[in-house]
Amino acid sequence: MGQSLRRIVLEDQVPELLHERALALACGFDFKVGVRSAAHKAALEFAEPRLTGIIVVMNWC
């Protein structure tokens, strides 16, 4: 995946994940997100530190 596409994916995913997390927390639910690689997890957490601790690498899928 090229750098431009990675940036676009992160720019789309970060606000969506923050929105979904806010909805889940408002309803009393915990919120976790599964990703397929440690690199994706690291990129999301770097882009938005508030996502740290809610992303899980699911290397089995």
N, CA and C atoms as a LAMMPS dump frame, in Angstrom:
ITEM: TIMESTEP
0
ITEM: NUMBER OF ATOMS
183
ITEM: BOX BOUNDS ff ff ff
-5.0000000000000000e+02 5.0000000000000000e+02
-5.0000000000000000e+02 5.0000000000000000e+02
-5.0000000000000000e+02 5.0000000000000000e+02
ITEM: ATOMS id mol type element x y z
1 1 1 N 0.86 -1.18 0
2 1 2 C 0 0 0
3 1 3 C 0.897 1.231 0
4 2 1 N 0.599 2.177 -0.871
5 2 2 C 1.399 3.386 -0.963
6 2 3 C 1.156 4.329 0.205
7 3 1 N 2.106 5.224 0.411
8 3 2 C 2.019 6.175 1.528
9 3 3 C 0.764 7.04 1.449
10 4 1 N 0.403 7.485 0.256
11 4 2 C -0.779 8.332 0.106
12 4 3 C -2.036 7.581 0.511
13 5 1 N -2.138 6.327 0.096
14 5 2 C -3.31 5.525 0.453
15 5 3 C -3.346 5.264 1.952
16 6 1 N -2.206 4.989 2.543
17 6 2 C -2.153 4.781 4
18 6 3 C -2.648 6.018 4.736
19 7 1 N -2.195 7.189 4.289
20 7 2 C -2.612 8.435 4.931
21 7 3 C -4.114 8.634 4.791
22 8 1 N -4.64 8.372 3.61
23 8 2 C -6.083 8.537 3.379
24 8 3 C -6.882 7.574 4.253
25 9 1 N -6.43 6.335 4.348
26 9 2 C -7.125 5.344 5.18
27 9 3 C -7.142 5.801 6.634
28 10 1 N -6.007 6.264 7.14
29 10 2 C -5.954 6.734 8.524
30 10 3 C -6.836 7.957 8.719
31 11 1 N -6.824 8.878 7.772
32 11 2 C -7.657 10.078 7.883
33 11 3 C -9.139 9.725 7.92
34 12 1 N -9.518 8.648 7.257
35 12 2 C -10.909 8.19 7.288
36 12 3 C -11.22 7.417 8.56
37 13 1 N -10.303 6.553 8.969
38 13 2 C -10.569 5.663 10.087
39 13 3 C -10.563 6.355 11.438
40 14 1 N -9.648 7.267 11.665
41 14 2 C -9.522 7.887 12.988
42 14 3 C -10.808 8.576 13.431
43 15 1 N -11.389 9.488 12.654
44 15 2 C -12.633 10.124 13.122
45 15 3 C -13.774 9.128 13.285
46 16 1 N -13.829 8.141 12.406
47 16 2 C -14.882 7.13 12.508
48 16 3 C -14.742 6.315 13.791
49 17 1 N -13.518 5.912 14.109
50 17 2 C -13.289 5.136 15.329
51 17 3 C -13.597 5.962 16.577
52 18 1 N -13.214 7.227 16.579
53 18 2 C -13.514 8.082 17.731
54 18 3 C -15.023 8.257 17.903
55 19 1 N -15.738 8.396 16.803
56 19 2 C -17.193 8.53 16.854
57 19 3 C -17.837 7.252 17.394
58 20 1 N -17.438 6.106 16.855
59 20 2 C -17.986 4.829 17.304
60 20 3 C -17.659 4.572 18.773
61 21 1 N -16.455 4.956 19.195
62 21 2 C -16.063 4.781 20.599
63 21 3 C -16.934 5.641 21.499
64 22 1 N -17.186 6.88 21.098
65 22 2 C -18.03 7.777 21.89
66 22 3 C -19.441 7.218 22.018
67 23 1 N -19.983 6.683 20.932
68 23 2 C -21.319 6.085 20.986
69 23 3 C -21.351 4.883 21.931
70 24 1 N -20.357 4.023 21.816
71 24 2 C -20.303 2.834 22.678
72 24 3 C -20.205 3.231 24.145
73 25 1 N -19.324 4.174 24.451
74 25 2 C -19.163 4.603 25.842
75 25 3 C -20.421 5.27 26.374
76 26 1 N -21.109 6.048 25.539
77 26 2 C -22.343 6.709 25.96
78 26 3 C -23.424 5.688 26.301
79 27 1 N -23.352 4.521 25.674
80 27 2 C -24.336 3.461 25.937
81 27 3 C -23.861 2.491 27.012
82 28 1 N -22.717 2.774 27.617
83 28 2 C -22.209 1.934 28.699
84 28 3 C -21.407 0.727 28.247
85 29 1 N -20.977 0.718 27.005
86 29 2 C -20.21 -0.404 26.484
87 29 3 C -18.735 -0.048 26.394
88 30 1 N -17.895 -1.068 26.519
89 30 2 C -16.472 -0.915 26.255
90 30 3 C -16.297 -0.943 24.741
91 31 1 N -15.175 -0.485 24.236
92 31 2 C -14.968 -0.42 22.798
93 31 3 C -13.572 -0.883 22.461
94 32 1 N -13.47 -1.868 21.601
95 32 2 C -12.192 -2.367 21.091
96 32 3 C -12.284 -2.451 19.58
97 33 1 N -11.14 -2.333 18.914
98 33 2 C -11.06 -2.417 17.463
99 33 3 C -10.008 -3.444 17.111
100 34 1 N -10.336 -4.332 16.198
101 34 2 C -9.382 -5.321 15.734
102 34 3 C -8.765 -4.902 14.412
103 35 1 N -7.454 -5.022 14.307
104 35 2 C -6.733 -4.774 13.055
105 35 3 C -5.888 -6.004 12.753
106 36 1 N -5.435 -6.101 11.518
107 36 2 C -4.714 -7.3 11.095
108 36 3 C -3.203 -7.224 11.278
109 37 1 N -2.653 -6.047 11.59
110 37 2 C -1.197 -5.967 11.719
111 37 3 C -0.783 -4.99 12.813
112 38 1 N 0.388 -5.242 13.353
113 38 2 C 0.953 -4.346 14.363
114 38 3 C 1.261 -2.981 13.752
115 39 1 N 1.604 -2.959 12.458
116 39 2 C 1.895 -1.687 11.792
117 39 3 C 0.645 -0.816 11.704
118 40 1 N -0.491 -1.422 11.411
119 40 2 C -1.751 -0.675 11.345
120 40 3 C -2.11 -0.132 12.728
121 41 1 N -1.965 -0.974 13.743
122 41 2 C -2.222 -0.56 15.125
123 41 3 C -1.341 0.632 15.497
124 42 1 N -0.052 0.53 15.213
125 42 2 C 0.891 1.598 15.545
126 42 3 C 0.557 2.89 14.804
127 43 1 N 0.184 2.766 13.538
128 43 2 C -0.147 3.955 12.739
129 43 3 C -1.385 4.654 13.284
130 44 1 N -2.405 3.888 13.658
131 44 2 C -3.616 4.485 14.236
132 44 3 C -3.315 5.166 15.57
133 45 1 N -2.544 4.503 16.415
134 45 2 C -2.21 5.077 17.724
135 45 3 C -1.318 6.307 17.584
136 46 1 N -0.45 6.315 16.597
137 46 2 C 0.396 7.487 16.357
138 46 3 C -0.454 8.649 15.846
139 47 1 N -1.386 8.348 14.941
140 47 2 C -2.245 9.381 14.37
141 47 3 C -3.187 9.973 15.409
142 48 1 N -3.628 9.143 16.351
143 48 2 C -4.561 9.606 17.385
144 48 3 C -4.285 8.875 18.691
145 49 1 N -3.532 9.502 19.599
146 49 2 C -3.171 8.858 20.859
147 49 3 C -4.369 8.409 21.705
148 50 1 N -5.537 9.011 21.515
149 50 2 C -6.721 8.56 22.275
150 50 3 C -7.147 7.143 21.902
151 51 1 N -6.625 6.621 20.815
152 51 2 C -6.945 5.247 20.416
153 51 3 C -6.045 4.217 21.092
154 52 1 N -5.008 4.683 21.771
155 52 2 C -4.089 3.772 22.455
156 52 3 C -4.846 2.972 23.506
157 53 1 N -4.657 1.669 23.456
158 53 2 C -5.287 0.782 24.432
159 53 3 C -6.613 0.194 23.976
160 54 1 N -7.134 0.644 22.846
161 54 2 C -8.399 0.078 22.384
162 54 3 C -8.236 -0.736 21.101
163 55 1 N -7.032 -0.766 20.548
164 55 2 C -6.79 -1.491 19.299
165 55 3 C -6.086 -2.809 19.609
166 56 1 N -6.611 -3.875 19.028
167 56 2 C -6.087 -5.21 19.252
168 56 3 C -5.657 -5.804 17.91
169 57 1 N -4.449 -6.364 17.863
170 57 2 C -3.997 -7.035 16.643
171 57 3 C -4.629 -8.428 16.617
172 58 1 N -5.34 -8.683 15.528
173 58 2 C -6.011 -9.974 15.355
174 58 3 C -5.313 -10.709 14.227
175 59 1 N -4.134 -11.249 14.519
176 59 2 C -3.314 -11.864 13.478
177 59 3 C -3.848 -13.216 13.028
178 60 1 N -4.919 -13.685 13.611
179 60 2 C -5.493 -14.955 13.226
180 60 3 C -6.515 -14.822 12.097
181 61 1 N -6.893 -13.603 11.721
182 61 2 C -7.908 -13.463 10.673
183 61 3 C -7.296 -13.123 9.336
